[in-house]
Amino acid sequence: MKILGLDSSGLVASVAVAEDDNLLAEYTVNYKKTHSQTLLPMLDEIAKMIELDLETIDAIAVAGGPGSFTGLRIGSATAKGLGLALKKPLISIPTVDGIAYNLCGCGDLVCPLMDARRSQTYTGLYEFHGRDMEILATQRAVGIEEIIEIVNSFERDVVFLGDGVPVFRDYIASHCQVPFWFAPAHMNKQRASALAVLAQQYYAAGRVETATAHRPDYLRLSQAERERQEQERQAEQKCQEQERQAERERQEQERQAERQEQQRAAEEAL
């Protein structure tokens, strides 16, 4: 089984090809270029180096989210385009699951931390039984205090990894009540090789989708969408306030008309 893996969900851009128990190639870059500039050239370079005929791959694994909204869209568009052109299925791997799989076989709990901005992290909690990964807490967007509370509740050693580690290192040091350590540099970020290997299990279990059906899982709204919803909420509130003001004015007009009618009746009675 030959799987092409693509990950552009965070700061890292990564492309890999895995066939059964062999990692044929991996190209990973953690630099300031945008993924739209790097992902396809990286794939092209790998294909040349290992003389890869893309028609021979069985499926395309892609980091399905969460992560950078722009990065996820680039990865999704690349995977969908390849899937449609090659008529190959896609395997959408939850980003946090893929990061955790870097530490396949680890005896401690595994807690990926992605910097989700706004004082939040994309995270989850995992443990391994040999090659099998058990999800103890599904990937989610939460404050760092929430996932550390979950970690503490298991009362077991834990390893943290991901681009959120530098952001939350001080909080972890002061609030994590169990022994912890941080994954080393060669396995602490997204790697397409981990996606491709994990995707083999997905493929065997029939967890595939068509290129047309694939959609990234953002877990939360983008900044632009949040701003749009806030504008809509404010516009709705303004509209409701205008309606209430109009109703108050109508009621006041009715009261004035009633008082005037009572006054005329009184004058006629005199």
Sequence and secondary structure as in RCSB ss.txt:
>XXXX:A:sequence
MKILGLDSSGLVASVAVAEDDNLLAEYTVNYKKTHSQTLLPMLDEIAKMIELDLETIDAIAVAGGPGSFTGLRIG
SATAKGLGLALKKPLISIPTVDGIAYNLCGCGDLVCPLMDARRSQTYTGLYEFHGRDMEILATQRAVGIEEIIEI
VNSFERDVVFLGDGVPVFRDYIASHCQVPFWFAPAHMNKQRASALAVLAQQYYAAGRVETATAHRPDYLRLSQAE
RERQEQERQAEQKCQEQERQAERERQEQERQAERQEQQRAAEEAL
>XXXX:A:secstr
 EEEEEE SSS EEEEEEETTEEEEEEEE SSS HHHHHHHHHHHHHHHTT  GGG  EEEEE SSS HHHHHHH
HHHHHHHHHHHT  EEEE HHHHHHGGGTT SSEEEEEEE STTEEEEEEEEEETTEEEEEEEEEEEEHHHHHHH
HHHHTS EEEESTTHHHHHHHHHHH  S EEE  GGGSS  HHHHHHHHHHHHHTT  B TTT     SS  HHH
HHHHHHHHHHHHHHHHHHHHHHHHHHHHHHHHHHHHHHHHHHHH 
